[in-house]
Amino acid sequence: MQSRLSPWLARLSTSFFIGGGLLIWESYKAVHGQLGPISSARITLFLIAAMACMVLGVVGIRERHRPDRDDWP
């Protein structure tokens, strides 16, 4: 059974990967002190959000390449 969000995940998968990459880059800069004083809790949230974006990107790629996709022309 396909959810109503599956086409959106397929369309936005590249954007999720880009957002995840940007969050990883920001957390890297924060760890090395380039963003000023940032708490470790915020860095942890950056990394959790990056992981969530990457997972959504992978799910979107899976939806895009699914063989029984019938909602696209």
All heavy atoms as TSV, in Angstrom:
chain	resi	resn	atom	element	x	y	z
A	1	MET	N	N	0.841	-1.180	0.000
A	1	MET	CA	C	0.000	0.000	0.000
A	1	MET	C	C	0.883	1.239	0.000
A	1	MET	O	O	1.815	1.352	0.769
A	1	MET	CB	C	-0.898	-0.010	1.216
A	1	MET	CG	C	-1.791	1.168	1.295
A	1	MET	SD	S	-3.098	0.837	2.454
A	1	MET	CE	C	-3.943	2.353	2.348
A	2	GLN	N	N	0.551	2.153	-0.847
A	2	GLN	CA	C	1.357	3.354	-1.007
A	2	GLN	C	C	0.694	4.521	-0.274
A	2	GLN	O	O	-0.511	4.719	-0.354
A	2	GLN	CB	C	1.478	3.657	-2.494
A	2	GLN	CG	C	2.357	4.810	-2.788
A	2	GLN	CD	C	2.467	5.026	-4.286
A	2	GLN	OE1	O	1.846	4.331	-5.061
A	2	GLN	NE2	N	3.253	5.990	-4.666
A	3	SER	N	N	1.502	5.297	0.424
A	3	SER	CA	C	0.946	6.444	1.123
A	3	SER	C	C	0.842	7.634	0.178
A	3	SER	O	O	1.379	7.629	-0.918
A	3	SER	CB	C	1.809	6.805	2.331
A	3	SER	OG	O	2.962	7.480	1.920
A	4	ARG	N	N	0.160	8.666	0.620
A	4	ARG	CA	C	0.016	9.859	-0.203
A	4	ARG	C	C	1.302	10.666	-0.250
A	4	ARG	O	O	1.468	11.520	-1.093
A	4	ARG	CB	C	-1.110	10.722	0.344
A	4	ARG	CG	C	-2.443	10.069	0.239
A	4	ARG	CD	C	-3.552	10.945	0.698
A	4	ARG	NE	N	-3.150	11.913	1.706
A	4	ARG	CZ	C	-3.928	12.833	2.206
A	4	ARG	NH1	N	-5.158	12.932	1.799
A	4	ARG	NH2	N	-3.503	13.665	3.114
A	5	LEU	N	N	2.240	10.412	0.671
A	5	LEU	CA	C	3.485	11.163	0.697
A	5	LEU	C	C	4.573	10.554	-0.179
A	5	LEU	O	O	5.611	11.181	-0.384
A	5	LEU	CB	C	3.997	11.258	2.140
A	5	LEU	CG	C	3.142	12.077	3.084
A	5	LEU	CD1	C	3.730	12.036	4.485
A	5	LEU	CD2	C	3.031	13.502	2.618
A	6	SER	N	N	4.352	9.371	-0.700
A	6	SER	CA	C	5.374	8.701	-1.497
A	6	SER	C	C	5.813	9.501	-2.721
A	6	SER	O	O	7.010	9.596	-2.990
A	6	SER	CB	C	4.899	7.324	-1.920
A	6	SER	OG	O	4.731	6.506	-0.793
A	7	PRO	N	N	4.901	10.099	-3.494
A	7	PRO	CA	C	5.370	10.905	-4.624
A	7	PRO	C	C	6.193	12.109	-4.188
A	7	PRO	O	O	7.156	12.485	-4.855
A	7	PRO	CB	C	4.086	11.351	-5.322
A	7	PRO	CG	C	3.039	10.409	-4.880
A	7	PRO	CD	C	3.441	9.951	-3.517
A	8	TRP	N	N	5.853	12.693	-3.049
A	8	TRP	CA	C	6.625	13.835	-2.561
A	8	TRP	C	C	8.007	13.417	-2.097
A	8	TRP	O	O	8.988	14.140	-2.296
A	8	TRP	CB	C	5.875	14.558	-1.445
A	8	TRP	CG	C	4.744	15.347	-1.988
A	8	TRP	CD1	C	3.425	15.034	-1.937
A	8	TRP	CD2	C	4.846	16.559	-2.726
A	8	TRP	NE1	N	2.694	15.983	-2.586
A	8	TRP	CE2	C	3.533	16.942	-3.075
A	8	TRP	CE3	C	5.906	17.368	-3.110
A	8	TRP	CZ2	C	3.277	18.093	-3.799
A	8	TRP	CZ3	C	5.632	18.520	-3.836
A	8	TRP	CH2	C	4.327	18.872	-4.169
A	9	LEU	N	N	8.097	12.271	-1.470
A	9	LEU	CA	C	9.413	11.773	-1.086
A	9	LEU	C	C	10.274	11.526	-2.313
A	9	LEU	O	O	11.472	11.821	-2.317
A	9	LEU	CB	C	9.280	10.490	-0.269
A	9	LEU	CG	C	8.822	10.643	1.172
A	9	LEU	CD1	C	8.590	9.271	1.786
A	9	LEU	CD2	C	9.840	11.407	1.969
A	10	ALA	N	N	9.675	10.994	-3.361
A	10	ALA	CA	C	10.423	10.739	-4.588
A	10	ALA	C	C	10.878	12.044	-5.234
A	10	ALA	O	O	11.997	12.144	-5.732
A	10	ALA	CB	C	9.572	9.933	-5.556
A	11	ARG	N	N	10.016	13.050	-5.214
A	11	ARG	CA	C	10.374	14.330	-5.839
A	11	ARG	C	C	11.423	15.099	-5.045
A	11	ARG	O	O	12.240	15.804	-5.628
A	11	ARG	CB	C	9.122	15.196	-5.981
A	11	ARG	CG	C	8.180	14.724	-7.030
A	11	ARG	CD	C	7.000	15.672	-7.145
A	11	ARG	NE	N	6.013	15.109	-8.049
A	11	ARG	CZ	C	4.816	14.700	-7.680
A	11	ARG	NH1	N	4.442	14.808	-6.432
A	11	ARG	NH2	N	3.986	14.193	-8.564
A	12	LEU	N	N	11.367	15.013	-3.739
A	12	LEU	CA	C	12.238	15.829	-2.898
A	12	LEU	C	C	13.477	15.096	-2.389
A	12	LEU	O	O	14.185	15.625	-1.526
A	12	LEU	CB	C	11.438	16.358	-1.703
A	12	LEU	CG	C	10.300	17.309	-2.046
A	12	LEU	CD1	C	9.497	17.635	-0.800
A	12	LEU	CD2	C	10.833	18.570	-2.684
A	13	SER	N	N	13.764	13.925	-2.892
A	13	SER	CA	C	14.890	13.150	-2.354
A	13	SER	C	C	16.215	13.877	-2.520
A	13	SER	O	O	17.046	13.881	-1.603
A	13	SER	CB	C	14.944	11.772	-3.005
A	13	SER	OG	O	15.161	11.886	-4.391
A	14	THR	N	N	16.434	14.526	-3.659
A	14	THR	CA	C	17.679	15.269	-3.860
A	14	THR	C	C	17.782	16.432	-2.878
A	14	THR	O	O	18.861	16.699	-2.346
A	14	THR	CB	C	17.743	15.786	-5.308
A	14	THR	OG1	O	17.566	14.690	-6.197
A	14	THR	CG2	C	19.073	16.452	-5.587
A	15	SER	N	N	16.685	17.095	-2.629
A	15	SER	CA	C	16.692	18.204	-1.678
A	15	SER	C	C	17.009	17.725	-0.262
A	15	SER	O	O	17.682	18.429	0.495
A	15	SER	CB	C	15.335	18.900	-1.676
A	15	SER	OG	O	15.064	19.422	-2.948
A	16	PHE	N	N	16.522	16.537	0.088
A	16	PHE	CA	C	16.855	15.991	1.403
A	16	PHE	C	C	18.345	15.709	1.521
A	16	PHE	O	O	18.957	15.969	2.558
A	16	PHE	CB	C	16.056	14.713	1.678
A	16	PHE	CG	C	14.612	14.959	2.025
A	16	PHE	CD1	C	13.609	14.280	1.359
A	16	PHE	CD2	C	14.257	15.856	3.016
A	16	PHE	CE1	C	12.288	14.488	1.679
A	16	PHE	CE2	C	12.936	16.074	3.341
A	16	PHE	CZ	C	11.942	15.391	2.664
A	17	PHE	N	N	18.951	15.182	0.456
A	17	PHE	CA	C	20.393	14.940	0.491
A	17	PHE	C	C	21.182	16.242	0.601
A	17	PHE	O	O	22.162	16.325	1.334
A	17	PHE	CB	C	20.840	14.163	-0.747
A	17	PHE	CG	C	20.532	12.704	-0.687
A	17	PHE	CD1	C	19.767	12.113	-1.667
A	17	PHE	CD2	C	21.011	11.918	0.345
A	17	PHE	CE1	C	19.480	10.758	-1.624
A	17	PHE	CE2	C	20.721	10.565	0.402
A	17	PHE	CZ	C	19.957	9.991	-0.585
A	18	ILE	N	N	20.754	17.272	-0.105
A	18	ILE	CA	C	21.434	18.568	-0.036
A	18	ILE	C	C	21.298	19.159	1.360
A	18	ILE	O	O	22.266	19.662	1.938
A	18	ILE	CB	C	20.883	19.516	-1.112
A	18	ILE	CG1	C	21.297	19.014	-2.492
A	18	ILE	CG2	C	21.362	20.942	-0.886
A	18	ILE	CD1	C	20.621	19.738	-3.639
A	19	GLY	N	N	20.096	19.109	1.922
A	19	GLY	CA	C	19.886	19.618	3.280
A	19	GLY	C	C	20.696	18.859	4.314
A	19	GLY	O	O	21.269	19.452	5.228
A	20	GLY	N	N	20.777	17.546	4.164
A	20	GLY	CA	C	21.583	16.741	5.078
A	20	GLY	C	C	23.060	17.086	4.969
A	20	GLY	O	O	23.767	17.178	5.977
A	21	GLY	N	N	23.531	17.283	3.748
A	21	GLY	CA	C	24.926	17.677	3.560
A	21	GLY	C	C	25.233	19.028	4.175
A	21	GLY	O	O	26.293	19.215	4.790
A	22	LEU	N	N	24.315	19.975	4.025
A	22	LEU	CA	C	24.521	21.291	4.640
A	22	LEU	C	C	24.534	21.211	6.170
A	22	LEU	O	O	25.322	21.895	6.829
A	22	LEU	CB	C	23.439	22.262	4.176
A	22	LEU	CG	C	23.549	22.736	2.730
A	22	LEU	CD1	C	22.337	23.570	2.353
A	22	LEU	CD2	C	24.821	23.521	2.526
A	23	LEU	N	N	23.678	20.381	6.724
A	23	LEU	CA	C	23.665	20.217	8.178
A	23	LEU	C	C	24.941	19.547	8.681
A	23	LEU	O	O	25.466	19.923	9.739
A	23	LEU	CB	C	22.438	19.414	8.606
A	23	LEU	CG	C	21.117	20.179	8.569
A	23	LEU	CD1	C	19.953	19.226	8.699
A	23	LEU	CD2	C	21.089	21.223	9.657
A	24	ILE	N	N	25.459	18.591	7.934
A	24	ILE	CA	C	26.729	17.975	8.319
A	24	ILE	C	C	27.850	18.997	8.249
A	24	ILE	O	O	28.716	19.064	9.134
A	24	ILE	CB	C	27.020	16.757	7.417
A	24	ILE	CG1	C	26.057	15.622	7.758
A	24	ILE	CG2	C	28.461	16.281	7.568
A	24	ILE	CD1	C	26.116	14.458	6.808
A	25	TRP	N	N	27.854	19.840	7.198
A	25	TRP	CA	C	28.876	20.878	7.063
A	25	TRP	C	C	28.805	21.883	8.217
A	25	TRP	O	O	29.824	22.280	8.769
A	25	TRP	CB	C	28.720	21.572	5.721
A	25	TRP	CG	C	29.696	22.680	5.515
A	25	TRP	CD1	C	29.422	24.013	5.450
A	25	TRP	CD2	C	31.116	22.555	5.354
A	25	TRP	NE1	N	30.572	24.702	5.257
A	25	TRP	CE2	C	31.636	23.840	5.192
A	25	TRP	CE3	C	31.978	21.466	5.340
A	25	TRP	CZ2	C	32.992	24.080	5.019
A	25	TRP	CZ3	C	33.329	21.705	5.162
A	25	TRP	CH2	C	33.820	23.003	5.004
A	26	GLU	N	N	27.609	22.293	8.585
A	26	GLU	CA	C	27.455	23.237	9.694
A	26	GLU	C	C	27.898	22.615	11.018
A	26	GLU	O	O	28.516	23.287	11.846
A	26	GLU	CB	C	26.007	23.712	9.797
A	26	GLU	CG	C	25.599	24.665	8.706
A	26	GLU	CD	C	26.369	25.967	8.729
A	26	GLU	OE1	O	26.564	26.546	9.807
A	26	GLU	OE2	O	26.786	26.408	7.649
A	27	SER	N	N	27.594	21.347	11.225
A	27	SER	CA	C	28.036	20.705	12.468
A	27	SER	C	C	29.550	20.559	12.490
A	27	SER	O	O	30.182	20.712	13.536
A	27	SER	CB	C	27.357	19.351	12.652
A	27	SER	OG	O	27.746	18.451	11.646
A	28	TYR	N	N	30.160	20.305	11.329
A	28	TYR	CA	C	31.625	20.227	11.245
A	28	TYR	C	C	32.252	21.579	11.605
A	28	TYR	O	O	33.213	21.648	12.375
A	28	TYR	CB	C	32.039	19.811	9.833
A	28	TYR	CG	C	33.526	19.854	9.596
A	28	TYR	CD1	C	34.342	18.835	10.060
A	28	TYR	CD2	C	34.107	20.905	8.909
A	28	TYR	CE1	C	35.708	18.866	9.852
A	28	TYR	CE2	C	35.463	20.956	8.695
A	28	TYR	CZ	C	36.267	19.932	9.164
A	28	TYR	OH	O	37.617	19.980	8.964
A	29	LYS	N	N	31.692	22.653	11.056
A	29	LYS	CA	C	32.206	23.985	11.372
A	29	LYS	C	C	32.002	24.324	12.845
A	29	LYS	O	O	32.850	24.958	13.460
A	29	LYS	CB	C	31.545	25.039	10.485
A	29	LYS	CG	C	31.987	24.964	9.048
A	29	LYS	CD	C	31.577	26.137	8.190
A	29	LYS	CE	C	30.244	26.716	8.415
A	29	LYS	NZ	N	29.862	27.769	7.465
A	30	ALA	N	N	30.880	23.896	13.409
A	30	ALA	CA	C	30.602	24.180	14.818
A	30	ALA	C	C	31.554	23.417	15.732
A	30	ALA	O	O	32.005	23.954	16.747
A	30	ALA	CB	C	29.152	23.828	15.151
A	31	VAL	N	N	31.878	22.180	15.372
A	31	VAL	CA	C	32.792	21.383	16.198
A	31	VAL	C	C	34.173	22.017	16.219
A	31	VAL	O	O	34.854	22.028	17.248
A	31	VAL	CB	C	32.848	19.923	15.676
A	31	VAL	CG1	C	34.027	19.179	16.254
A	31	VAL	CG2	C	31.565	19.204	16.001
A	32	HIS	N	N	34.595	22.579	15.099
A	32	HIS	CA	C	35.926	23.172	15.008
A	32	HIS	C	C	35.954	24.648	15.415
A	32	HIS	O	O	36.974	25.317	15.229
A	32	HIS	CB	C	36.484	22.995	13.605
A	32	HIS	CG	C	36.826	21.570	13.309
A	32	HIS	ND1	N	37.891	20.926	13.889
A	32	HIS	CD2	C	36.219	20.644	12.526
A	32	HIS	CE1	C	37.940	19.686	13.466
A	32	HIS	NE2	N	36.916	19.479	12.651
A	33	GLY	N	N	34.865	25.168	15.940
A	33	GLY	CA	C	34.837	26.509	16.503
A	33	GLY	C	C	34.719	27.629	15.502
A	33	GLY	O	O	34.950	28.785	15.847
A	34	GLN	N	N	34.360	27.356	14.284
A	34	GLN	CA	C	34.265	28.400	13.268
A	34	GLN	C	C	32.964	29.188	13.354
A	34	GLN	O	O	32.842	30.237	12.722
A	34	GLN	CB	C	34.397	27.789	11.878
A	34	GLN	CG	C	35.743	27.157	11.633
A	34	GLN	CD	C	35.814	26.472	10.275
A	34	GLN	OE1	O	34.830	26.439	9.543
A	34	GLN	NE2	N	36.968	25.926	9.961
A	35	LEU	N	N	32.021	28.724	14.124
A	35	LEU	CA	C	30.747	29.425	14.276
A	35	LEU	C	C	30.614	30.134	15.607
A	35	LEU	O	O	29.545	30.627	15.944
A	35	LEU	CB	C	29.585	28.433	14.120
A	35	LEU	CG	C	29.457	27.725	12.779
A	35	LEU	CD1	C	28.271	26.775	12.804
A	35	LEU	CD2	C	29.305	28.715	11.652
A	36	GLY	N	N	31.680	30.196	16.357
A	36	GLY	CA	C	31.633	30.799	17.678
A	36	GLY	C	C	31.212	29.772	18.715
A	36	GLY	O	O	31.211	28.571	18.468
A	37	PRO	N	N	30.841	30.261	19.884
A	37	PRO	CA	C	30.453	29.323	20.946
A	37	PRO	C	C	29.060	28.728	20.689
A	37	PRO	O	O	28.060	29.431	20.692
A	37	PRO	CB	C	30.450	30.177	22.208
A	37	PRO	CG	C	30.259	31.574	21.719
A	37	PRO	CD	C	30.870	31.638	20.350
A	38	ILE	N	N	29.036	27.437	20.429
A	38	ILE	CA	C	27.784	26.708	20.212
A	38	ILE	C	C	27.781	25.512	21.147
A	38	ILE	O	O	28.790	24.812	21.285
A	38	ILE	CB	C	27.652	26.251	18.742
A	38	ILE	CG1	C	27.484	27.477	17.856
A	38	ILE	CG2	C	26.485	25.315	18.561
A	38	ILE	CD1	C	27.279	27.163	16.405
A	39	SER	N	N	26.650	25.279	21.773
A	39	SER	CA	C	26.565	24.177	22.735
A	39	SER	C	C	26.628	22.827	22.031
A	39	SER	O	O	26.301	22.694	20.849
A	39	SER	CB	C	25.269	24.280	23.538
A	39	SER	OG	O	24.168	24.023	22.718
A	40	SER	N	N	27.042	21.831	22.773
A	40	SER	CA	C	27.128	20.480	22.202
A	40	SER	C	C	25.739	19.917	21.910
A	40	SER	O	O	25.598	19.064	21.027
A	40	SER	CB	C	27.891	19.561	23.149
A	40	SER	OG	O	27.210	19.454	24.379
A	41	ALA	N	N	24.722	20.409	22.611
A	41	ALA	CA	C	23.355	19.952	22.333
A	41	ALA	C	C	22.918	20.399	20.941
A	41	ALA	O	O	22.274	19.635	20.210
A	41	ALA	CB	C	22.393	20.493	23.376
A	42	ARG	N	N	23.296	21.608	20.539
A	42	ARG	CA	C	22.932	22.087	19.211
A	42	ARG	C	C	23.666	21.307	18.122
A	42	ARG	O	O	23.102	20.999	17.081
A	42	ARG	CB	C	23.226	23.570	19.075
A	42	ARG	CG	C	22.789	24.115	17.729
A	42	ARG	CD	C	22.930	25.584	17.644
A	42	ARG	NE	N	21.907	26.195	18.459
A	42	ARG	CZ	C	21.671	27.498	18.475
A	42	ARG	NH1	N	22.388	28.300	17.755
A	42	ARG	NH2	N	20.724	27.985	19.237
A	43	ILE	N	N	24.917	20.970	18.375
A	43	ILE	CA	C	25.678	20.172	17.411
A	43	ILE	C	C	25.044	18.790	17.272
A	43	ILE	O	O	24.918	18.253	16.167
A	43	ILE	CB	C	27.150	20.079	17.840
A	43	ILE	CG1	C	27.796	21.461	17.787
A	43	ILE	CG2	C	27.917	19.107	16.965
A	43	ILE	CD1	C	29.166	21.537	18.415
A	44	THR	N	N	24.614	18.221	18.387
A	44	THR	CA	C	23.937	16.923	18.351
A	44	THR	C	C	22.640	17.011	17.555
A	44	THR	O	O	22.328	16.117	16.761
A	44	THR	CB	C	23.653	16.428	19.778
A	44	THR	OG1	O	24.878	16.382	20.499
A	44	THR	CG2	C	23.006	15.067	19.768
A	45	LEU	N	N	21.899	18.100	17.722
A	45	LEU	CA	C	20.661	18.279	16.960
A	45	LEU	C	C	20.951	18.438	15.469
A	45	LEU	O	O	20.192	17.943	14.629
A	45	LEU	CB	C	19.886	19.487	17.488
A	45	LEU	CG	C	19.200	19.300	18.827
A	45	LEU	CD1	C	18.555	20.599	19.284
A	45	LEU	CD2	C	18.164	18.202	18.750
A	46	PHE	N	N	22.029	19.139	15.128
A	46	PHE	CA	C	22.438	19.234	13.723
A	46	PHE	C	C	22.657	17.845	13.141
A	46	PHE	O	O	22.218	17.539	12.039
A	46	PHE	CB	C	23.732	20.030	13.577
A	46	PHE	CG	C	23.580	21.531	13.627
A	46	PHE	CD1	C	24.682	22.326	13.858
A	46	PHE	CD2	C	22.364	22.154	13.436
A	46	PHE	CE1	C	24.575	23.695	13.905
A	46	PHE	CE2	C	22.237	23.521	13.484
A	46	PHE	CZ	C	23.352	24.302	13.715
A	47	LEU	N	N	23.374	16.999	13.877
A	47	LEU	CA	C	23.697	15.666	13.370
A	47	LEU	C	C	22.461	14.765	13.292
A	47	LEU	O	O	22.331	13.972	12.357
A	47	LEU	CB	C	24.788	15.030	14.229
A	47	LEU	CG	C	26.155	15.709	14.121
A	47	LEU	CD1	C	27.116	15.119	15.136
A	47	LEU	CD2	C	26.696	15.586	12.717
A	48	ILE	N	N	21.549	14.890	14.251
A	48	ILE	CA	C	20.310	14.108	14.211
A	48	ILE	C	C	19.455	14.543	13.019
A	48	ILE	O	O	18.901	13.702	12.297
A	48	ILE	CB	C	19.539	14.240	15.539
A	48	ILE	CG1	C	20.286	13.503	16.642
A	48	ILE	CG2	C	18.109	13.719	15.406
A	48	ILE	CD1	C	19.731	13.745	18.027
A	49	ALA	N	N	19.362	15.850	12.798
A	49	ALA	CA	C	18.587	16.342	11.653
A	49	ALA	C	C	19.232	15.922	10.334
A	49	ALA	O	O	18.534	15.584	9.375
A	49	ALA	CB	C	18.468	17.862	11.726
A	50	ALA	N	N	20.563	15.920	10.278
A	50	ALA	CA	C	21.253	15.480	9.066
A	50	ALA	C	C	20.976	14.008	8.801
A	50	ALA	O	O	20.744	13.606	7.650
A	50	ALA	CB	C	22.754	15.725	9.194
A	51	MET	N	N	20.980	13.200	9.847
A	51	MET	CA	C	20.694	11.784	9.677
A	51	MET	C	C	19.249	11.578	9.210
A	51	MET	O	O	18.994	10.746	8.324
A	51	MET	CB	C	20.936	11.034	10.987
A	51	MET	CG	C	20.807	9.540	10.864
A	51	MET	SD	S	21.287	8.579	12.301
A	51	MET	CE	C	20.723	9.527	13.677
A	52	ALA	N	N	18.320	12.339	9.748
A	52	ALA	CA	C	16.923	12.230	9.320
A	52	ALA	C	C	16.769	12.630	7.853
A	52	ALA	O	O	16.042	11.974	7.096
A	52	ALA	CB	C	16.033	13.096	10.208
A	53	CYS	N	N	17.474	13.678	7.439
A	53	CYS	CA	C	17.414	14.087	6.031
A	53	CYS	C	C	17.978	13.017	5.118
A	53	CYS	O	O	17.426	12.742	4.045
A	53	CYS	CB	C	18.178	15.396	5.829
A	53	CYS	SG	S	17.306	16.850	6.380
A	54	MET	N	N	19.087	12.420	5.518
A	54	MET	CA	C	19.684	11.376	4.688
A	54	MET	C	C	18.759	10.155	4.586
A	54	MET	O	O	18.615	9.571	3.504
A	54	MET	CB	C	21.044	10.956	5.251
A	54	MET	CG	C	22.083	12.026	5.166
A	54	MET	SD	S	22.453	12.418	3.463
A	54	MET	CE	C	23.690	13.657	3.670
A	55	VAL	N	N	18.114	9.796	5.678
A	55	VAL	CA	C	17.182	8.656	5.652
A	55	VAL	C	C	15.995	8.972	4.738
A	55	VAL	O	O	15.581	8.129	3.929
A	55	VAL	CB	C	16.714	8.296	7.079
A	55	VAL	CG1	C	15.527	7.359	7.059
A	55	VAL	CG2	C	17.857	7.689	7.864
A	56	LEU	N	N	15.456	10.182	4.835
A	56	LEU	CA	C	14.350	10.556	3.954
A	56	LEU	C	C	14.790	10.591	2.498
A	56	LEU	O	O	14.021	10.236	1.599
A	56	LEU	CB	C	13.775	11.902	4.369
A	56	LEU	CG	C	12.941	11.903	5.637
A	56	LEU	CD1	C	12.583	13.325	6.034
A	56	LEU	CD2	C	11.695	11.076	5.455
A	57	GLY	N	N	16.020	10.990	2.235
A	57	GLY	CA	C	16.543	10.963	0.877
A	57	GLY	C	C	16.641	9.556	0.330
A	57	GLY	O	O	16.290	9.295	-0.825
A	58	VAL	N	N	17.106	8.625	1.156
A	58	VAL	CA	C	17.205	7.224	0.717
A	58	VAL	C	C	15.821	6.641	0.473
A	58	VAL	O	O	15.602	5.922	-0.515
A	58	VAL	CB	C	17.997	6.390	1.748
A	58	VAL	CG1	C	17.883	4.911	1.476
A	58	VAL	CG2	C	19.451	6.815	1.769
A	59	VAL	N	N	14.865	6.950	1.342
A	59	VAL	CA	C	13.494	6.459	1.143
A	59	VAL	C	C	12.911	7.057	-0.137
A	59	VAL	O	O	12.224	6.366	-0.904
A	59	VAL	CB	C	12.621	6.798	2.368
A	59	VAL	CG1	C	11.156	6.532	2.089
A	59	VAL	CG2	C	13.078	6.009	3.571
A	60	GLY	N	N	13.209	8.320	-0.417
A	60	GLY	CA	C	12.734	8.942	-1.647
A	60	GLY	C	C	13.335	8.309	-2.888
A	60	GLY	O	O	12.644	8.104	-3.893
A	61	ILE	N	N	14.618	7.978	-2.839
A	61	ILE	CA	C	15.259	7.297	-3.968
A	61	ILE	C	C	14.613	5.925	-4.174
A	61	ILE	O	O	14.362	5.499	-5.302
A	61	ILE	CB	C	16.773	7.160	-3.729
A	61	ILE	CG1	C	17.443	8.530	-3.771
A	61	ILE	CG2	C	17.413	6.224	-4.742
A	61	ILE	CD1	C	17.477	9.170	-5.124
A	62	ARG	N	N	14.326	5.249	-3.083
A	62	ARG	CA	C	13.677	3.937	-3.181
A	62	ARG	C	C	12.293	4.063	-3.813
A	62	ARG	O	O	11.909	3.259	-4.659
A	62	ARG	CB	C	13.569	3.312	-1.792
A	62	ARG	CG	C	12.929	1.957	-1.795
A	62	ARG	CD	C	12.862	1.403	-0.377
A	62	ARG	NE	N	12.050	0.217	-0.352
A	62	ARG	CZ	C	10.744	0.189	-0.087
A	62	ARG	NH1	N	10.117	1.287	0.190
A	62	ARG	NH2	N	10.081	-0.933	-0.089
A	63	GLU	N	N	11.538	5.088	-3.415
A	63	GLU	CA	C	10.215	5.300	-3.995
A	63	GLU	C	C	10.308	5.664	-5.473
A	63	GLU	O	O	9.475	5.263	-6.274
A	63	GLU	CB	C	9.465	6.398	-3.243
A	63	GLU	CG	C	8.968	5.980	-1.898
A	63	GLU	CD	C	7.920	4.889	-1.990
A	63	GLU	OE1	O	7.087	4.928	-2.919
A	63	GLU	OE2	O	7.940	3.989	-1.145
A	64	ARG	N	N	11.325	6.431	-5.839
A	64	ARG	CA	C	11.469	6.850	-7.228
A	64	ARG	C	C	11.768	5.666	-8.139
A	64	ARG	O	O	11.307	5.624	-9.269
A	64	ARG	CB	C	12.587	7.879	-7.336
A	64	ARG	CG	C	12.801	8.349	-8.762
A	64	ARG	CD	C	13.889	9.350	-8.840
A	64	ARG	NE	N	13.473	10.569	-8.172
A	64	ARG	CZ	C	14.283	11.591	-7.951
A	64	ARG	NH1	N	15.528	11.527	-8.328
A	64	ARG	NH2	N	13.840	12.672	-7.358
A	65	HIS	N	N	12.520	4.715	-7.649
A	65	HIS	CA	C	12.942	3.597	-8.478
A	65	HIS	C	C	12.155	2.314	-8.218
A	65	HIS	O	O	12.607	1.238	-8.597
A	65	HIS	CB	C	14.440	3.347	-8.280
A	65	HIS	CG	C	15.262	4.496	-8.766
A	65	HIS	ND1	N	15.448	4.751	-10.091
A	65	HIS	CD2	C	15.910	5.472	-8.097
A	65	HIS	CE1	C	16.195	5.826	-10.234
A	65	HIS	NE2	N	16.481	6.292	-9.037
A	66	ARG	N	N	11.026	2.444	-7.591
A	66	ARG	CA	C	10.176	1.290	-7.333
A	66	ARG	C	C	9.550	0.807	-8.638
A	66	ARG	O	O	9.027	1.607	-9.413
A	66	ARG	CB	C	9.089	1.694	-6.353
A	66	ARG	CG	C	8.454	0.541	-5.624
A	66	ARG	CD	C	7.534	1.055	-4.599
A	66	ARG	NE	N	6.577	1.944	-5.266
A	66	ARG	CZ	C	5.457	2.335	-4.737
A	66	ARG	NH1	N	5.138	1.966	-3.545
A	66	ARG	NH2	N	4.641	3.142	-5.393
A	67	PRO	N	N	9.566	-0.499	-8.920
A	67	PRO	CA	C	9.064	-0.974	-10.218
A	67	PRO	C	C	7.549	-0.889	-10.383
A	67	PRO	O	O	7.062	-0.776	-11.497
A	67	PRO	CB	C	9.529	-2.428	-10.268
A	67	PRO	CG	C	9.799	-2.825	-8.880
A	67	PRO	CD	C	10.161	-1.571	-8.124
A	68	ASP	N	N	6.771	-0.922	-9.311
A	68	ASP	CA	C	5.310	-0.914	-9.443
A	68	ASP	C	C	4.705	0.476	-9.223
A	68	ASP	O	O	3.571	0.598	-8.793
A	68	ASP	CB	C	4.690	-1.921	-8.484
A	68	ASP	CG	C	4.976	-1.598	-7.025
A	68	ASP	OD1	O	5.926	-0.825	-6.772
A	68	ASP	OD2	O	4.272	-2.124	-6.171
A	69	ARG	N	N	5.430	1.488	-9.555
A	69	ARG	CA	C	4.966	2.858	-9.359
A	69	ARG	C	C	3.915	3.160	-10.427
A	69	ARG	O	O	4.181	3.147	-11.617
A	69	ARG	CB	C	6.159	3.803	-9.473
A	69	ARG	CG	C	5.846	5.198	-9.076
A	69	ARG	CD	C	7.071	6.041	-9.149
A	69	ARG	NE	N	7.435	6.175	-10.549
A	69	ARG	CZ	C	8.645	6.498	-10.959
A	69	ARG	NH1	N	9.604	6.651	-10.110
A	69	ARG	NH2	N	8.901	6.625	-12.241
A	70	ASP	N	N	2.690	3.479	-10.006
A	70	ASP	CA	C	1.617	3.718	-10.971
A	70	ASP	C	C	1.059	5.135	-10.895
A	70	ASP	O	O	0.138	5.462	-11.608
A	70	ASP	CB	C	0.482	2.714	-10.754
A	70	ASP	CG	C	-0.097	2.780	-9.366
A	70	ASP	OD1	O	0.428	3.544	-8.516
A	70	ASP	OD2	O	-1.071	2.053	-9.106
A	71	ASP	N	N	1.608	5.979	-10.061
A	71	ASP	CA	C	1.078	7.325	-9.914
A	71	ASP	C	C	1.788	8.332	-10.803
A	71	ASP	O	O	1.466	9.496	-10.801
A	71	ASP	CB	C	1.152	7.774	-8.462
A	71	ASP	CG	C	2.573	7.815	-7.958
A	71	ASP	OD1	O	3.431	7.119	-8.534
A	71	ASP	OD2	O	2.826	8.530	-6.981
A	72	TRP	N	N	2.756	7.894	-11.593
A	72	TRP	CA	C	3.506	8.780	-12.481
A	72	TRP	C	C	3.212	8.382	-13.921
A	72	TRP	O	O	3.079	7.207	-14.224
A	72	TRP	CB	C	4.992	8.651	-12.222
A	72	TRP	CG	C	5.423	9.104	-10.891
A	72	TRP	CD1	C	4.999	8.649	-9.695
A	72	TRP	CD2	C	6.386	10.099	-10.594
A	72	TRP	NE1	N	5.634	9.284	-8.676
A	72	TRP	CE2	C	6.491	10.188	-9.211
A	72	TRP	CE3	C	7.187	10.915	-11.369
A	72	TRP	CZ2	C	7.353	11.060	-8.577
A	72	TRP	CZ3	C	8.037	11.785	-10.740
A	72	TRP	CH2	C	8.104	11.864	-9.368
A	73	PRO	N	N	3.147	9.328	-14.800
A	73	PRO	CA	C	2.891	8.971	-16.222
A	73	PRO	C	C	4.102	8.324	-16.854
A	73	PRO	O	O	5.194	8.446	-16.493
A	73	PRO	CB	C	2.582	10.295	-16.873
A	73	PRO	CG	C	3.026	11.352	-15.944
A	73	PRO	CD	C	3.130	10.749	-14.595
